[in-house]
Amino acid sequence: MEIPKEINISEIKRTVMREIDLSRDIRYSALINGERVMYATDGVFKKHLDVNQWIHTAIMFYIERYNQLHEANK
């Protein structure tokens, strides 16, 4: 697995959907090197994450996508 030389993360959001649509879902979003990474949990099949866990997960998603694109362009 290759890791990008620089990872810039911003616009980290964790939205509790109960306040919006009364569901148990939590939606997550982050901007990493200009790419939006999004995720959602329901608390049953996918456990909810705190902000630090979300940052770690978002970076891992980004690295996986980065590697897939890097392999496709070889």
Secondary structure as GFF3:
##gff-version 3
##sequence-region A 1 74
A	DSSP	beta_strand	9	16	.	.	.	ID=ss1
A	DSSP	alpha_helix	18	21	.	.	.	ID=ss2
A	DSSP	beta_strand	26	32	.	.	.	ID=ss3
A	DSSP	beta_strand	35	41	.	.	.	ID=ss4
A	DSSP	alpha_helix	51	72	.	.	.	ID=ss5
###
